């Protein structure tokens, strides 16, 4: 619990400094890329959806753009104030809940619960996923996206070494480190145009399409939280099944991460 509390504080600080979601970074195209073949964004039209770990509201606005009728945005950190400001124009379509994922409202009968890029930062995510399952109507679907381990072995080894230092840095120092690493990403992106380097599909298909500031945030997002886990595909499937979901499907997104979806049994 203490580790989770620290991670929530880490993200609260992060969202207080980085609140923009413009361009491809906040687009419906990127949401569909995250979903992969498991779910078409068209299926969200008219749906009741909960988003666990809403941060600055990036995914919430994507869900709204897809046509979701009502969205409950669950965010535990002080970044909830940035979230509220970023979704204010959506009016009553969005309900902001300042709570952890374990406290997602379970009496709404959601058609979908989503959690994008959040579960890997929770030390014991099972209670959150169980709550998400209870929050669904029978036949409703839970979809999560997490960091993957397969195909990322060299990168994960590098990040673990760097994180041993960066998780202890104050914001200003970490921001400087991320700016320096962003220059290396520029070089890597250029090289990926010509060479079959690791994570090339992600670099070319996603990271190259966002702004440099958003690339810096992507780096910050991986070096800031005190806890992060990279999942094997079978671990993700087993986790959703333990939470009570059936018909669990996996998509190895761009060879570096996992999208998973399960159904609440009738």
Protein Blocks (a to p, Z undefined) as FASTA:
>chain_A
ZZmmmmmmmmmmmmmmmmcfghjllgfklmmmmnmmmbcfklmgopacddehjlnommmm
mmmmnopabdcdddfbfklmmmmmmmmmnmmmbccddddfklgcfklopabdcdehklmm
pmblmlmmmmmmmmpcehiacddddddfehplmmmmmmmmmmmmmmmpcfklmmmmmmmm
mmmmmmmmmmmmmpccehklmmmmmmmmpcfklmmmmmmmmmmpmbdcdddfklmmmmmm
mnopahiacddehhlaccddddddZZ
